[in-house]
Amino acid sequence: MAGVMLALLCAAAGPASAAEPPLPPKLDVQAAMKALESQQIYRAPGAVAELDEDLVRAGVSARTRVLVAPFTGRYREGGNYADGGLHTEQVYSPLKDWAAERDLVLVTVEGLDVGSSGISATPSTVDELRTRLAYREVTEPVLAAAHYGETRQKEGAPPGRPVPPVLAPDPGSLDALVARLRENPVYNDPARGVPIDFPVDLLRDKRGIGIRIAALPALTPGAPYVDYAPALAAAFPEDVVVVSHGDWIDAAGGGQPHLVSARDYAYGRFENATFQQGADISDRIGTIVLRADDLLGNKAFSRPQPAPFDPARTMSTLAPWVLLGSALVLGGGSLARWRRGQANRAEAERQALRSASGAAFAEIAALGGLVAAARKGTDILAAAAERHATASTMYEQATTADGMRAVTEIAAEGRAMLAGRS
């Protein structure tokens, strides 16, 4: 890994592992179709997604079948599928034809990707994204996909499990994790399974960035989410702290808004790999840290201008963070030089920014969905699309709660246009 990481850490791109992760089991499509003849829900060997089967059975009709399959693995020679076309030929098309011949609604869960009837049930908020990745929980998207397949309506699906609350760590658990990270900058919980392998020394040598990584197992559905990252960042103020629960990553440290935005960018940039193929968490961590460092290093003006917004672009299968893009900042020092300000003020600003950015995120996502489905005249659609593009760009630039509130207002203007209120 060291040679590959050295080359990539000297570049602006995110790192990739030198060795491929072990392949997940390949879905036996014929066995799945045979099982679904008599079972409403079939869980294939190697599947990782969690769902409340009783809740699903109560919320779908007798026409619906649910296939829970393993990750596909990365498309490559020597993998389960050499490319997306081969996956379509071997998996998607046979399952689609099987369901159509029987007039069934088939919801397919591959890894953590949920789809039915040509649509993909993607998270619409960061909280939903965290729940999908940290808990590997797919009950609600399965119900939503089934409802759409049965009714062709996006609204009115039965609810899934509630989003778990976010809690601060208790002092004992926090102290134990701090002690482990003082002993070794990368801590892999034995219950996690596949450990994270990250070149900590190489990152410090080549970029001057210290990092501490706590790799924890996926959480049990229904359990509260314990957010260790802010408290660990306070314990290691000179370093970036990364905490991974399952496939989810929290990052904290100096330049917090940029770390969060870089994290959202990483998941958007590698959406398919994360949900369907299976994420390499070491790669995601590298993408987050290097992108945040580039942004904080005052390199924002080197970013190419986005292409003009195309209203005809299919957005129904894109997650909102893909539409929002990455963070864009206009100044500031690098992560290696950033120092924490006054603790109480920083915490208040962080909480205010988190709340305002969540509202802005949801408003832009809602506008994006309306633009994709709009049937209004071209002038109204173009104006709403411009509001979406403007709000998305400002979201990338905003680093304060006030800035995020302005983004929300702009996106709301676009929604009002399409609703005929302007």
Residue pairs with C-beta under 8 A, 6 or more apart in sequence:
1 17
1 18
1 19
1 197
1 199
2 18
2 199
2 202
3 18
4 15
4 16
4 17
4 18
5 15
5 18
5 199
5 202
5 286
6 202
6 206
8 14
8 15
8 16
8 286
9 15
9 199
9 202
9 203
9 206
9 207
9 286
9 290
10 206
12 290
12 291
12 294
13 287
13 290
14 266
14 269
14 283
14 284
14 286
14 287
14 288
14 290
14 291
15 282
15 283
15 286
15 287
15 290
16 280
16 283
17 197
17 280
17 282
17 283
20 74
20 76
20 78
20 79
21 194
21 278
21 280
22 194
23 73
23 79
23 80
24 46
24 70
24 71
24 72
24 73
24 80
24 111
24 278
25 44
25 45
25 46
25 70
26 70
26 73
26 80
27 44
27 69
27 70
27 72
27 91
27 110
28 44
28 45
29 90
29 91
29 94
29 95
31 44
32 42
32 44
32 67
32 69
32 95
33 94
33 95
33 98
35 42
36 42
36 65
36 67
36 98
36 106
39 65
40 57
40 60
40 62
40 64
40 65
40 66
41 51
41 53
41 56
41 57
41 65
41 66
41 68
42 65
42 66
42 67
42 68
43 68
44 67
44 68
44 69
44 70
45 70
46 69
46 70
46 71
47 68
47 69
47 70
47 109
48 70
48 71
48 111
48 112
48 136
49 68
49 109
49 111
49 112
49 136
49 137
49 138
50 135
50 136
50 137
50 138
50 139
50 221
51 66
51 68
51 109
51 137
51 138
51 139
51 142
52 139
52 160
52 161
52 221
55 139
55 143
55 158
55 160
55 161
56 66
56 139
56 142
56 143
56 146
58 158
59 143
59 146
59 147
59 157
59 158
60 66
60 105
60 143
60 146
60 147
60 150
61 105
61 146
61 150
63 103
63 104
63 105
63 150
64 104
64 105
64 106
64 107
64 146
64 149
64 150
65 99
65 104
65 105
65 106
65 107
66 106
66 107
66 109
66 142
66 146
67 95
67 106
67 107
67 108
67 109
68 109
69 108
69 109
69 110
69 111
70 110
70 111
71 110
71 111
71 112
71 276
71 277
71 278
72 80
72 81
72 87
72 91
72 110
72 111
72 276
72 277
72 278
73 79
73 80
73 81
73 277
73 278
74 273
74 277
74 278
75 81
75 82
75 83
75 84
75 86
75 87
75 277
76 82
81 87
81 90
81 91
91 110
95 106
95 108
96 106
98 106
99 105
99 106
105 116
105 117
105 146
105 149
105 150
106 116
106 149
107 114
107 115
107 116
107 142
107 145
107 146
107 149
108 114
108 115
108 116
109 138
109 142
110 276
111 275
111 276
111 277
111 278
112 132
112 133
112 136
112 138
112 247
112 274
112 275
112 276
113 120
113 272
113 275
113 276
114 120
114 121
114 138
114 141
114 142
114 145
115 121
115 145
116 145
116 146
116 148
116 149
117 145
117 148
117 149
117 152
119 145
119 148
119 316
119 317
120 316
120 317
121 141
121 142
121 144
121 145
121 148
122 141
122 271
122 275
122 317
122 318
122 319
122 320
123 129
123 131
123 132
123 141
123 319
123 320
124 320
124 362
124 365
125 320
125 358
125 361
125 362
125 365
126 264
126 321
126 358
126 361
127 163
127 358
128 140
128 163
129 248
129 267
129 319
129 321
130 225
130 248
131 137
131 163
131 164
132 138
132 141
132 275
133 245
133 246
133 247
133 248
133 267
133 274
133 279
134 218
134 219
134 225
134 245
134 246
134 247
134 248
135 164
135 218
135 219
135 220
135 221
135 223
135 246
136 218
136 246
136 247
137 160
137 161
137 221
139 160
139 161
139 221
140 157
140 159
140 160
140 161
141 160
142 160
143 157
143 158
143 159
143 160
144 154
144 157
146 157
147 153
147 156
147 157
147 158
148 154
148 157
161 221
161 222
164 219
164 222
164 223
164 224
164 225
165 224
165 225
166 224
166 225
166 226
166 227
167 224
167 225
167 226
167 227
168 226
168 227
168 230
168 231
169 177
169 226
169 227
169 228
169 231
173 226
173 228
174 228
174 231
174 232
174 235
177 187
177 214
177 228
177 232
178 232
178 235
180 187
180 214
181 187
181 212
181 214
181 232
181 235
181 236
181 241
185 200
185 210
185 211
185 212
185 213
185 239
186 196
186 197
186 198
186 200
186 212
186 213
186 215
187 213
187 214
187 215
188 195
188 196
188 215
189 214
189 215
189 216
189 217
191 217
192 215
192 216
192 217
193 217
195 215
196 213
196 215
196 244
196 281
196 282
196 285
197 282
198 211
198 213
198 282
198 285
198 286
200 210
200 211
200 213
203 209
203 211
203 286
203 289
204 210
204 211
207 289
207 290
207 293
207 336
208 334
208 336
209 239
209 240
209 289
209 293
209 334
209 335
209 336
210 236
210 238
210 239
210 240
210 336
211 239
211 240
211 241
211 242
211 285
211 289
212 232
212 236
212 239
212 240
212 241
212 242
213 241
213 242
213 243
213 244
213 285
214 228
214 232
214 241
214 242
214 243
214 244
215 244
215 281
216 243
216 244
216 245
216 246
217 245
217 246
218 245
218 246
218 247
219 225
219 245
219 246
225 245
227 243
227 250
228 243
228 250
229 241
229 242
229 243
229 250
229 251
229 252
230 252
230 347
230 350
232 241
232 243
232 252
233 239
233 240
233 241
233 252
233 253
234 340
234 343
236 253
237 253
237 254
237 339
237 340
239 253
240 251
240 252
240 253
240 254
240 259
240 289
240 292
240 335
241 251
241 252
241 253
242 249
242 250
242 251
242 285
242 288
242 289
243 249
243 250
243 251
243 252
244 250
244 281
244 285
247 274
247 279
247 281
249 263
249 266
249 281
249 284
249 285
249 288
250 263
251 259
251 260
251 262
251 263
251 285
251 288
251 289
251 292
252 259
253 259
253 335
253 338
254 335
254 338
254 339
254 340
255 292
255 296
255 332
255 335
255 338
256 346
256 350
256 353
257 327
257 353
257 357
257 399
258 292
258 295
258 296
258 327
258 329
258 332
258 399
259 288
259 292
260 327
260 354
260 357
261 292
261 295
261 326
261 327
261 396
262 287
262 288
262 289
262 291
262 292
262 295
262 326
262 327
263 288
264 321
264 324
264 326
264 327
265 287
265 288
265 291
265 321
265 325
265 326
265 327
266 284
266 287
266 288
266 291
267 274
267 284
267 319
267 321
268 319
268 321
268 322
268 324
268 325
268 326
269 287
269 322
269 326
270 279
270 283
270 284
270 287
271 318
271 319
271 321
271 322
273 279
273 280
274 284
289 335
291 326
291 327
292 327
292 335
293 334
293 335
293 336
295 326
295 327
295 328
295 329
295 332
296 329
296 332
296 333
296 334
296 335
296 338
297 333
297 334
298 329
298 330
298 331
298 332
298 333
300 328
300 329
300 330
301 330
303 328
306 325
306 389
306 393
309 385
309 386
309 388
309 389
311 371
311 374
311 381
311 382
311 385
313 372
314 372
315 323
315 368
315 369
315 371
315 372
316 369
316 372
316 373
318 368
320 361
320 362
320 364
320 365
320 368
321 361
323 364
323 365
323 368
323 388
323 392
324 361
324 364
324 365
324 392
324 395
324 396
325 392
325 395
325 396
326 396
327 396
328 393
328 396
328 397
329 397
329 399
330 397
332 338
340 346
349 400
349 401
352 401
353 399
353 400
353 401
353 404
355 401
356 401
356 402
356 404
356 405
356 408
357 395
357 398
357 401
357 404
359 404
359 405
359 408
360 391
360 395
360 398
360 404
360 405
360 407
360 408
360 411
361 395
363 391
363 407
363 408
363 411
363 412
363 415
364 388
364 391
364 392
364 395
364 407
364 411
366 411
366 415
367 384
367 387
367 388
367 391
367 411
367 414
367 415
367 418
368 388
370 384
370 414
370 415
370 418
371 381
371 384
371 385
371 388
371 414
371 418
374 380
374 381
374 384
374 418
376 418
380 417
380 418
381 418
383 414
383 417
384 414
384 415
384 417
384 418
385 414
386 414
387 410
387 411
387 413
387 414
387 417
388 411
388 414
390 410
391 407
391 408
391 410
391 411
391 414
394 403
394 406
394 407
394 410
395 404
395 407
397 403
398 404
398 406
398 407
413 422
416 422
